[in-house]
Amino acid sequence: MTAKPPKRHAPVLDRWTAVLLTFAALLAFAGQTRSATPVKRDILALYKSSEHRSEENCEIHELLELPLNFLGFRVTYADAESHLPGPREMERYRAIVTWFQAEGMRGASRYRRWLLNQLDAGKRVIILGNFGASAELGSESTTQDVRDVKRVFARLGVVCEPDRWIPKNNLRFLWRDPKLAAFERDLAKASPPGLMPVFTRNPRVKPVATYRAVGSSGQPILGAFISPRGGYVASGLAYVQLPGSEDDFKTQWYIDPVRFLSEALD
């Protein structure tokens, strides 16, 4: 099913007032205590045209650009199924942010090779929603597809099983970070459509929300995490659309976007 583009919502800035003032004070303090080291302030935001997204009509523009701008970052958009910047273009970017709706992508293997190259070059990667390139658009995942997705998540410090899917009826919520995942709504009350199993024993990976398959006593499944290489928030765990707001797309965040981005972008 083709994903519907998000509906534009009117800016609601009053809900940001408290958090913005708090972080302004923190940033001012940090500016007094840190040495004057140049920081790359450009973020590359990727969308997929096959999902009927564009620079002005995608989740990152609608929901994430304001927090990124507040943190001092400039956002540049690109179609992941079209032009992917080369090494010289990528020098200016601090991180890559994606928010895809489906797993099929035109040129999926090309994108995965490019993304692995960016991670190897030291770029941070923040994935919200679906990974988005688990298979060529219209095709089933191959052994190579699965291997590549595992390599991407391994660079982020976790182990994933992209060939498995745990439906929501078989998921049990375990824990969420109260400072990161109880912002406008408590993530403990979220209902994700399901989760790809993601695990870690890496002490440098910070869990943000964890789940477990019903009847399982294995490692907790990461629904969201932050690592030294970026971060991840699974589909359905970033925000909730309020009932009856289909026409104006009013939302409330589970994840505190400013805190999450601040940590994921160091």
N, C-alpha and C positions, 0 to 999 in steps of 0.2 A: 504494500500500500504506500502510495506517495505521501510523504509527510507534508502537512499543511504548514505554510509559512506562518511565523508568529504574528499576531496582531499587535499593532502599535499601541502602546499605552501612554497616557499622559504622564509627564514627569511628576513624581511625588517626592519632594525633597525634604519635607519636614521629618520623615522617619529617619533620615540620615543625620540630622543635626547633632544629636548626642555623640554618635560614633565618630563623625567627622571632627568635632571639637576635641575629642579624646585623642584621636590619632594626630591631629595637628600639634597638640602639646607634646606627644611622644616624639614626633619627627623633629620638632624644634629642639628638644633635649638631645636627640641623637645627633643633630647637626652640631651641637656644642661639644659633644664628646668624641666624635669620630674625626679622623684626619680627612683632609680635603682630597679624597680619591675620586677620580672621574667614574661615573656610573652610566652604563648604557641605559638609555631611557626609551628605547623603541621596542615595541611588542609586535610580532607578526601574528595576526589573527587569521585563521583559515576557515573557509566555508566550502560547501560543495554545491555547484550549480545544479547537479542532478537532484538535489533536494529542494530545488527552487529557492535557494538562498542567494543573497547578494550582499554587497558591502553595507547597504542600508536596510537590509531585511534579513537579519540573522540574529541568533541568540546572543552572540558576543556583543553586537552593537546595541541590542535592546536592553541587555541586563548587566553586562560586565564592563562596558567601556567607562561608565561613570566611576566605579571603584578604581579602575586602572588609572584614569585621569587624575583622580584625587591623590593617588600614590605617586604622581609625577610622571606617569608613562604616556607615551604617544602610541596610538594604535594604527597600524597599517594593515589593510585587508588584502587577501589574495584567494583565488579559487584553487583549492588543492587539486582539482582535476584538470587544471590548465597550467599556468605558469608557476613554477616553483623556483624561488630565487637561488642563484648560484653562490659559490663561496664568497665572492667579493661583495655581493649584495647583502649577504647574511652577516657580514662583519658588524653592522650597526645594531643588530638585534640582540636583546638580552634573553628573550625567550620566545617560544612558539606556543600559542594557545589555540585549542580546537574545541568545538562543541557540535559534534555531528549527531544526526538523528538515526541513521541506519548504518549497517555494516558494509554494504556494497559500495564500491567506488570505481569510477573509471580510472584505469591506470593504477590500481591498488598496489601492485608490486613495485612500481616506479616510486610511488609515494613512500612506501615503507623503506626502501633503500635510501631515499633522500632523508627521511626522518632519522634513521640510524646514523647517517653521516653527520647530521646536526648534533645529535647526542654525543657522538664521538668527538665532535669539535668543541664540546663544552656548553652547548646551548641547553637551557632548561626547557622542559616540555610540560605543559599543563593540559590535561585531558579532562574535559567535562562531557557527560553523556556517554555515547558509544565511542569506541576506538575509531570506528568509521571506515576502516580499510582492511577488514578481515577477509575480503574476497573481491574479485572482479565483479563489477556491477552486473547482476543477472545470473551469476554463476555460484556454484557451491564452493566452499573453502577446500583448498588442496592441502596436501601435507606441507608444501613449501609455505603456503599462507600461514598455517598454524605455527610453523617454525619461526617465521619472521615476526609475528605478533609477540611470541614468547620472548624473542630477542629484544624487542622494544621495551617491554615491561621489565625485563632483566636489567636493562640500563637504568631504569628508574628505581631499582633496588628491590623488586618484588618478583614472585613467581606467579604466573597466571596459566590458566587452562582454557584457552580460547575455543576449544572444541567441546566445552561443556557449558551448560546453562542451568542454573537453579531457579525454577519458577517461584514467584512470590508466595504461593501457597505452601512452599516447602522451605521457607526462610524464617528464621527466628532472630529477632533483634537482640543484640547483646549489650552494646555500649556505644556511647558517643561522647566526644570531648565537649564538656559543657561550655567552654569558652569559644569553641569554633562551630559547634553544630546545634546551637539552641538560640538562634539569633531572633528572628521574628516569629518563627514556629520551631517547636522542638522536633529535631530529626527523629527522636524516638517514636514519633507518631507518623512518620513517613511510610508510604506504601510503594516501594520500588517495584517495577514490573518484573523484576528478576535480577539475578546477578551472575556475571561471569566469575568463577572462583579466582580470587586473588589472595595470595598469602605472603607472609614474610617472616623471617627470623633475623632480619637485619636491624640491629639496634638503632641505626641512624634513620630508619623509616618511622615516621610518627603516625600512628593510626588516628583517624578522625571519627570513623564510624565502623563498627564491626558487627557481623552477623554469623550465624551458623546454620547449616542445613539441619532440618528437623531429623532427630534420631542420630545425628553425627556427634562424635566426641573429638573430632579432629581440630586442626588449627582454625582459629577464627578467620572468617572471610572479610577482607577489607572492602567496605563499600566506598570509603574515601580515605585518602592518606596524603601526607606531605613527605617528601624526601629531599635530600640535597640536590637532586636532579630535576625537581619540579613537583607535580602533584596530580591527583586524580580524584574525581567525584563521579560516581556511577550515575546512570540515568535515573531520574526520579528523586535524587537525594540533594539536589542543589536548592530547589525552590518548589513551591506549590502555587498553582493557579487557584485563586479564590472562587468558590462556587458562584455561578451567576455572573461571572465577569468575562464571558466569552467575547463580548463586543469591545471591551477596553483593556483586556488582558492584565488585570490587576494581580500582582503576585506578592507573596511573602517568602522570604528566604529561610531555609533551614540552616544553610552554611552562612557564616558571617563572611561576606565576600572580601571585605577590606582586610580582616585578619588573615584569612586563608591566603589571599594573593600576596600579602606582605611577607608571610612566612615562606610560601612556595617560590617567591622571587628573591628571597633573602634580602 
